[in-house]
Amino acid sequence: MTKNFIFLGIILFLFSCDDPLKLGLQLEDQNKLLKTSVLDTATIICSTEMLEKVETRYASNLLAGQIQDSRFGNLTAESYFKLSYSSLDDTVNFYDKDGRKAIYDSVRFLLRIKNQTDIYGDTTQSYTLNVHELAESMDTSKVYTNSDRLKIGKLLSRTKLDPYFKGERFFRVRLDNQFGKDLFNKAQGKKQADLDKIFNGFRISAESNAVIGFDNDGNTNAVSRMELFFHYDTTAFFRSFYFLGNQTSRWYNYVQTDLQSSQVLQKLSPQNPLPSSQTNQKTFIQAGTGIVTKLTFPFLKELAKNQKVMINHAVLSFEVADETYPNVNQNPSESLIFYYVGNDGKIARDSKGGLRPIRVENSTGSGSDVAYLTSGRTYQPTVLTGFVQNVINGKENPSLIIQSGKFASSVSKVSLQDSSPNNPKKMKLIVYYTTFK
């Protein structure tokens, strides 16, 4: 549907601005007649794709668990991390001021659940957490991804937990006593570099039908950590060791899903994207696994043919498919982030190799994302005026990729309605634009 009306006074005012991103072009003759139109029925090509890998070393949560899902497949999440003392330059010391060495007592993990949104899956069933010592050391210079696994050694703990969210709390996980004694004896007088040589690190995993994200966002007593207890005579003390540390490569999440068990995405792979026509007029997104939605707007290239175009406003609206979470108390991904697409059809990268996010003009978060609105059980409309103008100007490809905002530290999911004409909740890109010759 196209609606035409004259906006001469307003548009001439807008053209007095110097920002080419907002204007999209410079008027050569401001006396020429301007025509402003609205386009809201053009076709959007929608598909579900899978990234080859997801960098998960920046995770704010340590993920552990398993989920069986009829649409997203059977998922497994594990976390790998090294011990980190409070500072790389600090020395571990178990002697008091009088030179007395402490006596070891015990060692444990404190694993914090911060929000209900950090628990995924069925929390009514048992959840057994396993802690293993690593049999090989993590390479702190390597960029680990969601498909990397390390060899495990001794089982340090096997503990049943209640994953049901009862407010912010810590799980206390007692670790193997001999491991604690070895750490206590070998860590004395050591700095971080020495600890790395003594202990390879840990893996946490779980036998369950749920995945928990344990808070790892910082190195304070408010986050997940390991505590080693000891005493002098009758006075008890403890030392805290953290999983975050001062280097981003000291921890990461392994997240993989077996799509052979999926009723919808069975044929999905990095080499085989699935158009929404093959997935019940829906697209899919899942954090951790690299499942993303790709949108292509072929009409944008046609819009700029034989005329000059200024984009006044462009907004993308879409609806969450009802079956994303059958439980009304569970919400999909807290936010979605948008990326440019390169000439190879993948997420575009900058000169340093980083992902290139699209600026979302009405973002309330990172500047490239939109938030989920729990009141309406949908996402806020996404203002993409700059992106559309860049496409019109030939600076960018007419496609974008949508990924979960917490792609490294959660396994949240969402399915979206596509733009099929017969879909009453179809996806739309509404473009307000001005043309002149």
VENFEN-V557432 format. One record per backbone hydrogen bond with DSSP energy under -1.0 kcal/mol. CO is the residue of the C=O (numbers start at 1). NH is the residue of the N-H. Records with the same first field share a line. If there is no record, write none. Layout:
CO: NH / NH
This chain:
5: 36
7: 11
8: 12
9: 13
10: 14
11: 15
13: 16
14: 17
19: 23
20: 24
29: 32
35: 435
36: 5
37: 433
39: 431
45: 296
46: 276
47: 294
48: 274
49: 292
54: 146
56: 59
60: 216
62: 214
64: 212
65: 77
67: 75
69: 73
70: 263
74: 258
75: 67
76: 256
77: 65
78: 254
79: 204
80: 252
81: 202
84: 242
92: 189
94: 102
96: 99
100: 96
103: 231
106: 229
107: 175
108: 227
109: 173
110: 225
111: 171
112: 215
113: 169
115: 118
116: 119
118: 213
120: 211
127: 161
128: 207
129: 159
130: 205
131: 156 / 157
132: 203
133: 153
139: 142
144: 56
145: 148
146: 255
151: 135
154: 133
156: 176
157: 131
159: 129
169: 113
171: 111
173: 109
176: 180
177: 181
178: 182
179: 183
180: 184
181: 185
182: 186
183: 187
187: 190
190: 92
191: 195
192: 196
194: 198
195: 199
201: 134
202: 81
203: 132
204: 79
205: 130
207: 128
209: 122
210: 66
211: 120
212: 64
214: 62
215: 224
216: 218
220: 223
225: 110
226: 241
227: 108
228: 239
229: 105 / 106
230: 237
231: 103
232: 235
235: 232
237: 230
239: 228
241: 226
242: 84
247: 250
250: 82
252: 80
254: 78
256: 76
258: 74 / 261
259: 262
265: 268
269: 272
272: 269
274: 48
275: 278
276: 279 / 281
281: 418
283: 416
285: 414
287: 289
290: 51
291: 286
292: 49
293: 402
294: 47
295: 400
296: 45
297: 300
299: 303
302: 305
304: 307
308: 436
310: 434
313: 432
314: 384
315: 430
316: 382
317: 428
319: 417
321: 324
327: 330
334: 372
335: 405
336: 370
337: 403
338: 358
339: 401
340: 348
342: 345
346: 342
348: 356
350: 353
354: 350
356: 340
360: 363
367: 360
368: 338
370: 336
371: 380
373: 377 / 378
378: 373
382: 316
383: 361
384: 388
385: 389
386: 390
387: 391
388: 392
389: 393
390: 395 / 396
391: 394
397: 399
398: 297
400: 295
401: 339
402: 293
403: 337
407: 288
412: 287
414: 285
415: 321
416: 283
418: 427
420: 423
423: 426
428: 317
430: 315
431: 39
432: 312 / 313
433: 37
434: 310
435: 35
436: 308
